[in-house]
Amino acid sequence: MYIIAENIHIISPRVKEAIANKDAKYFRDLIARMEAAGASAIDLNIGPNKKAGHEVLPWLVQLAEEVTDLPLCFDTTNLMAIEAACETVSKAQPIINSTDCKAERLALVPPLAKKYNTRLVGLTMAEGLIPVSAEERVNLAIERLIPAMVELDFPITDLIIDPLVLTVSGCQEYCPECINAVQMLKFAWDPAPLTNGGLSNVSNAVPAEMRPLLNRVYMVMLMGAGIDCVIADPLDKDLKEFIRVVEQRDESSAFNRLLLTLSDRVAAMEQLQPEDVDMSDPQQVEIWKTVQVLLNKVIYTDAYLR
């Protein structure tokens, strides 16, 4: 699984403080730890940062390239900052995160990505609200996003479509639709575009102690759907273990076999069944209940998952 490390995110008070204080050591150490933990790329999320983004993002690029050769992902809506970062990067092909399907955004971001030979994350959203259904999201990709890339002669192999993971707390009906969208996008074009998801979005606004299991179970389901990469925390050892079990088809325990069954059920466009689960095993029951919430079968409440 291609993991774009999410840990440098402006929403983190520690990251915000380190940017304000130009704490180079903090970022060098964090990036080295993420690479050691198995990150495939490093996300640099500075938010809009309209005033200083064109200075902050290149500075982070320089720090990152002092300690890693991994690709860097430029995560901001500030196009001036993105261009400055593209001019600074000197190692691996970077990723621009992101464009959506609005005409004004498509007119600006894909040409920038082509100019600097970057990969590009494309979000399946346009005017108004994010579509709920998988069909609407895929249609945005087919009717707006991919044609814009083709018109530019932008390599579809460098396009990464993100059907938007949203939180189970408040947007529960979106969770199974995102999984369906990942599956459908595999047939959206030839060659099939890559797919991506912001994994931890699924547990936003959920009590902190309950977030990790939601993320890990959703990861297994997205893997069953065929997702290519996720923006996630490579420092979460249990998440990495769930990924390893699925990738290596490790059937060495009943719990592992349940994870594989869940992934296989999603791959077959089926749902996990009660007979797949040992209901006398509390760990397996936790998985079952989490899946029911993620499939929008049981209304999400903190009490139910606890």
C-alpha positions as a Markdown table, in Angstrom:
| # | Residue | x | y | z |
|---|---|---|---|---|
| 1 | Met | 0.0 | 0.0 | 0.0 |
| 2 | Tyr | 1.3 | 3.4 | -1.0 |
| 3 | Ile | 1.1 | 5.6 | 2.1 |
| 4 | Ile | 1.3 | 9.3 | 1.9 |
| 5 | Ala | 2.3 | 10.3 | 5.4 |
| 6 | Glu | -0.3 | 12.7 | 6.8 |
| 7 | Asn | 1.7 | 13.9 | 9.9 |
| 8 | Ile | 2.8 | 17.3 | 8.7 |
| 9 | His | -0.6 | 19.0 | 8.8 |
| 10 | Ile | -1.3 | 22.6 | 9.8 |
| 11 | Ile | -4.3 | 21.5 | 11.9 |
| 12 | Ser | -1.8 | 20.0 | 14.4 |
| 13 | Pro | -0.8 | 22.5 | 17.0 |
| 14 | Arg | 2.7 | 21.1 | 17.2 |
| 15 | Val | 3.1 | 21.5 | 13.4 |
| 16 | Lys | 1.7 | 25.0 | 13.4 |
| 17 | Glu | 4.1 | 26.0 | 16.2 |
| 18 | Ala | 7.1 | 24.4 | 14.4 |
| 19 | Ile | 6.2 | 26.4 | 11.2 |
| 20 | Ala | 5.9 | 29.6 | 13.2 |
| 21 | Asn | 9.2 | 29.1 | 14.9 |
| 22 | Lys | 11.0 | 27.7 | 11.9 |
| 23 | Asp | 11.9 | 24.6 | 13.9 |
| 24 | Ala | 13.9 | 22.8 | 11.3 |
| 25 | Lys | 15.0 | 20.0 | 13.7 |
| 26 | Tyr | 11.3 | 19.1 | 14.4 |
| 27 | Phe | 10.5 | 18.6 | 10.8 |
| 28 | Arg | 13.8 | 16.7 | 9.9 |
| 29 | Asp | 13.2 | 14.3 | 12.8 |
| 30 | Leu | 9.6 | 13.7 | 12.0 |
| 31 | Ile | 10.2 | 13.1 | 8.3 |
| 32 | Ala | 13.0 | 10.7 | 9.2 |
| 33 | Arg | 10.7 | 8.8 | 11.5 |
| 34 | Met | 7.9 | 8.6 | 8.9 |
| 35 | Glu | 10.3 | 7.2 | 6.3 |
| 36 | Ala | 11.6 | 4.7 | 8.8 |
| 37 | Ala | 8.0 | 3.6 | 9.5 |
| 38 | Gly | 7.4 | 2.8 | 5.9 |
| 39 | Ala | 5.9 | 6.0 | 4.4 |
| 40 | Ser | 5.9 | 6.0 | 0.6 |
| 41 | Ala | 5.6 | 9.8 | 0.3 |
| 42 | Ile | 5.4 | 12.8 | 2.6 |
| 43 | Asp | 2.4 | 15.2 | 2.6 |
| 44 | Leu | 3.2 | 18.8 | 3.4 |
| 45 | Asn | -0.1 | 20.3 | 4.4 |
| 46 | Ile | 0.2 | 24.0 | 5.1 |
| 47 | Gly | -3.5 | 25.0 | 4.7 |
| 48 | Pro | -4.4 | 28.0 | 2.5 |
| 49 | Asn | -1.6 | 30.1 | 4.1 |
| 50 | Lys | -2.2 | 33.0 | 1.7 |
| 51 | Lys | 0.3 | 35.3 | 3.3 |
| 52 | Ala | 3.5 | 33.2 | 3.6 |
| 53 | Gly | 2.7 | 29.9 | 1.8 |
| 54 | His | 5.1 | 30.7 | -1.1 |
| 55 | Glu | 7.9 | 30.9 | 1.5 |
| 56 | Val | 6.8 | 28.2 | 4.0 |
| 57 | Leu | 6.3 | 25.3 | 1.4 |
| 58 | Pro | 9.7 | 25.7 | -0.3 |
| 59 | Trp | 11.3 | 25.8 | 3.1 |
| 60 | Leu | 9.6 | 22.5 | 4.0 |
| 61 | Val | 10.7 | 21.0 | 0.7 |
| 62 | Gln | 14.3 | 21.9 | 1.4 |
| 63 | Leu | 14.2 | 20.4 | 4.9 |
| 64 | Ala | 12.5 | 17.3 | 3.6 |
| 65 | Glu | 15.1 | 16.7 | 0.9 |
| 66 | Glu | 17.9 | 17.0 | 3.4 |
| 67 | Val | 16.7 | 13.8 | 5.1 |
| 68 | Thr | 14.7 | 11.8 | 2.5 |
| 69 | Asp | 14.5 | 10.9 | -1.2 |
| 70 | Leu | 10.7 | 10.1 | -0.9 |
| 71 | Pro | 8.2 | 12.0 | -3.1 |
| 72 | Leu | 6.7 | 15.1 | -1.5 |
| 73 | Cys | 3.0 | 16.0 | -1.7 |
| 74 | Phe | 2.1 | 19.7 | -1.8 |
| 75 | Asp | -1.1 | 20.0 | 0.0 |
| 76 | Thr | -2.5 | 23.5 | -0.2 |
| 77 | Thr | -5.0 | 25.6 | -2.2 |
| 78 | Asn | -2.3 | 28.3 | -2.6 |
| 79 | Leu | -1.1 | 28.0 | -6.2 |
| 80 | Met | 1.7 | 30.4 | -5.6 |
| 81 | Ala | 3.0 | 28.2 | -2.9 |
| 82 | Ile | 2.7 | 25.1 | -5.0 |
| 83 | Glu | 4.6 | 26.7 | -7.9 |
| 84 | Ala | 7.3 | 27.8 | -5.5 |
| 85 | Ala | 7.6 | 24.3 | -4.2 |
| 86 | Cys | 7.7 | 22.8 | -7.7 |
| 87 | Glu | 10.6 | 25.1 | -8.5 |
| 88 | Thr | 12.4 | 24.0 | -5.4 |
| 89 | Val | 12.0 | 20.2 | -5.4 |
| 90 | Ser | 15.0 | 18.4 | -6.9 |
| 91 | Lys | 14.5 | 14.7 | -6.1 |
| 92 | Ala | 11.5 | 12.5 | -6.7 |
| 93 | Gln | 8.5 | 13.4 | -8.8 |
| 94 | Pro | 6.2 | 15.4 | -6.5 |
| 95 | Ile | 2.4 | 15.2 | -6.1 |
| 96 | Ile | 0.1 | 18.2 | -6.1 |
| 97 | Asn | -2.9 | 17.9 | -3.8 |
| 98 | Ser | -5.2 | 18.9 | -5.3 |
| 99 | Thr | -7.7 | 20.0 | -7.9 |
| 100 | Asp | -11.4 | 19.6 | -7.9 |
| 101 | Cys | -13.8 | 19.5 | -10.8 |
| 102 | Lys | -14.8 | 23.2 | -10.8 |
| 103 | Ala | -14.0 | 24.8 | -14.2 |
| 104 | Glu | -11.9 | 27.6 | -12.6 |
| 105 | Arg | -9.7 | 25.1 | -10.7 |
| 106 | Leu | -9.3 | 22.8 | -13.7 |
| 107 | Ala | -8.1 | 25.8 | -15.7 |
| 108 | Leu | -5.3 | 26.5 | -13.3 |
| 109 | Val | -4.1 | 23.4 | -11.4 |
| 110 | Pro | -3.7 | 20.7 | -14.1 |
| 111 | Pro | -1.6 | 23.0 | -16.4 |
| 112 | Leu | 0.7 | 23.7 | -13.4 |
| 113 | Ala | 1.1 | 19.9 | -12.8 |
| 114 | Lys | 1.9 | 19.4 | -16.4 |
| 115 | Lys | 4.4 | 22.2 | -16.5 |
| 116 | Tyr | 6.4 | 20.8 | -13.6 |
| 117 | Asn | 5.8 | 17.1 | -14.4 |
| 118 | Thr | 4.0 | 16.3 | -11.1 |
| 119 | Arg | 1.4 | 13.8 | -10.3 |
| 120 | Leu | -2.0 | 15.3 | -9.5 |
| 121 | Val | -4.7 | 14.4 | -7.0 |
| 122 | Gly | -8.2 | 15.1 | -8.4 |
| 123 | Leu | -11.2 | 15.3 | -6.1 |
| 124 | Thr | -14.6 | 14.2 | -7.2 |
| 125 | Met | -16.4 | 17.4 | -6.1 |
| 126 | Ala | -17.6 | 20.4 | -8.0 |
| 127 | Glu | -20.1 | 23.2 | -7.3 |
| 128 | Gly | -22.2 | 22.8 | -4.3 |
| 129 | Leu | -22.1 | 19.9 | -1.9 |
| 130 | Ile | -20.0 | 16.8 | -2.3 |
| 131 | Pro | -22.1 | 14.1 | -4.1 |
| 132 | Val | -23.3 | 11.3 | -1.8 |
| 133 | Ser | -23.6 | 8.5 | -4.4 |
| 134 | Ala | -20.7 | 6.7 | -5.9 |
| 135 | Glu | -22.3 | 7.2 | -9.4 |
| 136 | Glu | -22.3 | 10.9 | -9.1 |
| 137 | Arg | -18.7 | 11.0 | -7.9 |
| 138 | Val | -17.5 | 8.7 | -10.7 |
| 139 | Asn | -19.5 | 10.8 | -13.3 |
| 140 | Leu | -17.6 | 13.9 | -12.2 |
| 141 | Ala | -14.3 | 12.0 | -12.8 |
| 142 | Ile | -15.5 | 10.7 | -16.2 |
| 143 | Glu | -17.2 | 13.9 | -17.5 |
| 144 | Arg | -15.0 | 16.6 | -16.1 |
| 145 | Leu | -11.7 | 15.5 | -14.5 |
| 146 | Ile | -10.4 | 13.0 | -17.0 |
| 147 | Pro | -11.4 | 14.9 | -20.1 |
| 148 | Ala | -9.5 | 18.0 | -18.7 |
| 149 | Met | -6.4 | 15.8 | -18.4 |
| 150 | Val | -6.8 | 14.3 | -21.8 |
| 151 | Glu | -7.2 | 17.8 | -23.4 |
| 152 | Leu | -3.9 | 18.8 | -21.8 |
| 153 | Asp | -2.2 | 15.5 | -22.8 |
| 154 | Phe | -1.6 | 14.9 | -19.1 |
| 155 | Pro | -0.6 | 11.3 | -18.4 |
| 156 | Ile | -3.6 | 9.5 | -16.9 |
| 157 | Thr | -1.0 | 7.3 | -15.1 |
| 158 | Asp | 0.0 | 10.5 | -13.1 |
| 159 | Leu | -3.6 | 11.3 | -12.2 |
| 160 | Ile | -4.8 | 10.1 | -8.7 |
| 161 | Ile | -8.6 | 10.3 | -8.2 |
| 162 | Asp | -9.8 | 10.9 | -4.7 |
| 163 | Pro | -13.5 | 10.1 | -4.2 |
| 164 | Leu | -13.4 | 11.8 | -0.8 |
| 165 | Val | -13.5 | 9.9 | 2.5 |
| 166 | Leu | -15.8 | 11.7 | 4.8 |
| 167 | Thr | -16.5 | 11.2 | 8.5 |
| 168 | Val | -18.8 | 8.6 | 9.8 |
| 169 | Ser | -20.0 | 11.2 | 12.4 |
| 170 | Gly | -22.4 | 13.3 | 10.4 |
| 171 | Cys | -21.8 | 11.9 | 6.9 |
| 172 | Gln | -22.3 | 8.2 | 7.5 |
| 173 | Glu | -24.1 | 7.6 | 4.3 |
| 174 | Tyr | -21.0 | 8.7 | 2.4 |
| 175 | Cys | -18.8 | 5.9 | 3.8 |
| 176 | Pro | -20.0 | 2.9 | 1.8 |
| 177 | Glu | -20.5 | 5.2 | -1.3 |
| 178 | Cys | -16.8 | 6.1 | -1.2 |
| 179 | Ile | -15.9 | 2.4 | -1.2 |
| 180 | Asn | -18.2 | 1.8 | -4.2 |
| 181 | Ala | -16.7 | 4.8 | -6.0 |
| 182 | Val | -13.2 | 3.3 | -5.6 |
| 183 | Gln | -14.4 | 0.1 | -7.2 |
| 184 | Met | -16.2 | 1.8 | -10.0 |
| 185 | Leu | -13.2 | 4.1 | -10.8 |
| 186 | Lys | -11.2 | 1.1 | -11.9 |
| 187 | Phe | -13.4 | 0.9 | -14.9 |
| 188 | Ala | -13.6 | 4.7 | -15.6 |
| 189 | Trp | -10.8 | 4.8 | -18.2 |
| 190 | Asp | -8.1 | 2.8 | -19.9 |
| 191 | Pro | -5.6 | 2.8 | -18.3 |
| 192 | Ala | -7.4 | 2.9 | -15.0 |
| 193 | Pro | -6.6 | 6.0 | -13.0 |
| 194 | Leu | -5.0 | 5.5 | -9.5 |
| 195 | Thr | -7.3 | 6.1 | -6.5 |
| 196 | Asn | -6.6 | 7.7 | -3.2 |
| 197 | Gly | -8.3 | 8.4 | 0.1 |
| 198 | Gly | -7.7 | 10.6 | 3.2 |
| 199 | Leu | -8.1 | 7.7 | 5.6 |
| 200 | Ser | -8.3 | 9.5 | 8.9 |
| 201 | Asn | -11.2 | 11.7 | 7.6 |
| 202 | Val | -13.5 | 8.8 | 8.3 |
| 203 | Ser | -13.1 | 9.2 | 12.0 |
| 204 | Asn | -13.1 | 13.0 | 12.2 |
| 205 | Ala | -15.2 | 14.3 | 15.1 |
| 206 | Val | -15.1 | 10.8 | 16.8 |
| 207 | Pro | -13.7 | 10.5 | 20.3 |
| 208 | Ala | -10.0 | 10.0 | 20.1 |
| 209 | Glu | -9.9 | 6.6 | 21.7 |
| 210 | Met | -12.3 | 5.3 | 19.0 |
| 211 | Arg | -10.7 | 6.7 | 16.0 |
| 212 | Pro | -7.9 | 4.2 | 15.3 |
| 213 | Leu | -10.1 | 1.1 | 14.9 |
| 214 | Leu | -12.5 | 3.0 | 12.5 |
| 215 | Asn | -9.4 | 4.0 | 10.4 |
| 216 | Arg | -8.0 | 0.5 | 10.4 |
| 217 | Val | -11.2 | -1.3 | 9.5 |
| 218 | Tyr | -12.0 | 1.2 | 6.8 |
| 219 | Met | -8.5 | 0.7 | 5.5 |
| 220 | Val | -9.2 | -3.0 | 5.1 |
| 221 | Met | -12.4 | -2.3 | 3.3 |
| 222 | Leu | -10.8 | 0.2 | 0.9 |
| 223 | Met | -8.1 | -2.3 | 0.2 |
| 224 | Gly | -10.8 | -4.8 | -0.8 |
| 225 | Ala | -12.2 | -2.1 | -3.1 |
| 226 | Gly | -8.8 | -1.8 | -4.8 |
| 227 | Ile | -7.6 | 1.6 | -3.5 |
| 228 | Asp | -4.0 | 2.4 | -4.6 |
| 229 | Cys | -2.9 | 4.9 | -2.0 |
| 230 | Val | -4.0 | 6.6 | 1.2 |
| 231 | Ile | -3.1 | 9.6 | 3.1 |
| 232 | Ala | -2.6 | 8.1 | 6.5 |
| 233 | Asp | -0.3 | 7.8 | 9.6 |
| 234 | Pro | 2.6 | 5.5 | 9.0 |
| 235 | Leu | 3.5 | 5.7 | 12.7 |
| 236 | Asp | 0.3 | 3.7 | 13.6 |
| 237 | Lys | 1.8 | 0.3 | 14.0 |
| 238 | Asp | -1.6 | -1.5 | 14.3 |
| 239 | Leu | -2.7 | 0.1 | 11.0 |
| 240 | Lys | 0.4 | -1.1 | 9.3 |
| 241 | Glu | -0.3 | -4.6 | 10.8 |
| 242 | Phe | -3.8 | -4.6 | 9.3 |
| 243 | Ile | -2.3 | -3.7 | 5.9 |
| 244 | Arg | 0.3 | -6.4 | 6.2 |
| 245 | Val | -2.2 | -9.1 | 7.0 |
| 246 | Val | -4.2 | -8.2 | 3.9 |
| 247 | Glu | -1.3 | -7.8 | 1.6 |
| 248 | Gln | 0.5 | -10.9 | 2.7 |
| 249 | Arg | -2.7 | -13.0 | 3.0 |
| 250 | Asp | -1.7 | -13.9 | 6.6 |
| 251 | Glu | -4.2 | -16.5 | 7.8 |
| 252 | Ser | -2.2 | -17.4 | 10.9 |
| 253 | Ser | -5.0 | -16.4 | 13.4 |
| 254 | Ala | -8.8 | -16.3 | 13.5 |
| 255 | Phe | -8.6 | -12.5 | 13.7 |
| 256 | Asn | -6.4 | -12.3 | 10.6 |
| 257 | Arg | -8.8 | -14.5 | 8.8 |
| 258 | Leu | -11.7 | -12.2 | 9.6 |
| 259 | Leu | -9.7 | -9.2 | 8.2 |
| 260 | Leu | -9.1 | -11.2 | 5.0 |
| 261 | Thr | -12.7 | -12.2 | 4.8 |
| 262 | Leu | -13.8 | -8.6 | 5.1 |
| 263 | Ser | -11.4 | -7.5 | 2.4 |
| 264 | Asp | -12.5 | -10.4 | 0.1 |
| 265 | Arg | -16.2 | -9.7 | 0.7 |
| 266 | Val | -15.7 | -6.0 | -0.4 |
| 267 | Ala | -13.7 | -7.2 | -3.4 |
| 268 | Ala | -16.6 | -9.4 | -4.4 |
| 269 | Met | -19.1 | -6.5 | -3.8 |
| 270 | Glu | -20.6 | -8.4 | -0.9 |
| 271 | Gln | -21.0 | -7.6 | 2.8 |
| 272 | Leu | -19.6 | -9.3 | 5.8 |
| 273 | Gln | -22.0 | -11.9 | 7.2 |
| 274 | Pro | -22.7 | -12.8 | 10.9 |
| 275 | Glu | -21.4 | -16.3 | 10.1 |
| 276 | Asp | -18.0 | -14.8 | 9.2 |
| 277 | Val | -17.6 | -13.6 | 12.8 |
| 278 | Asp | -16.9 | -15.5 | 16.0 |
| 279 | Met | -19.4 | -13.6 | 18.2 |
| 280 | Ser | -17.8 | -15.0 | 21.3 |
| 281 | Asp | -14.5 | -13.1 | 20.5 |
| 282 | Pro | -14.7 | -9.5 | 21.7 |
| 283 | Gln | -12.1 | -8.4 | 19.1 |
| 284 | Gln | -14.1 | -9.9 | 16.3 |
| 285 | Val | -17.3 | -8.3 | 17.6 |
| 286 | Glu | -15.5 | -4.9 | 17.6 |
| 287 | Ile | -14.7 | -5.4 | 13.9 |
| 288 | Trp | -18.3 | -6.5 | 13.1 |
| 289 | Lys | -19.9 | -3.5 | 14.8 |
| 290 | Thr | -17.4 | -1.1 | 13.1 |
| 291 | Val | -18.2 | -2.6 | 9.7 |
| 292 | Gln | -22.0 | -2.2 | 10.3 |
| 293 | Val | -21.4 | 1.5 | 11.1 |
| 294 | Leu | -19.1 | 2.0 | 8.1 |
| 295 | Leu | -21.7 | 0.4 | 5.8 |
| 296 | Asn | -24.4 | 2.6 | 7.2 |
| 297 | Lys | -26.3 | -0.4 | 8.5 |
| 298 | Val | -26.4 | 0.8 | 12.1 |
| 299 | Ile | -26.6 | 4.5 | 13.0 |
| 300 | Tyr | -23.3 | 5.7 | 14.3 |
| 301 | Thr | -23.2 | 6.5 | 18.0 |
| 302 | Asp | -20.3 | 6.6 | 20.4 |
| 303 | Ala | -22.1 | 4.3 | 22.7 |
| 304 | Tyr | -22.7 | 1.6 | 20.1 |
| 305 | Leu | -19.0 | 1.4 | 19.1 |
| 306 | Arg | -17.9 | 1.4 | 22.7 |
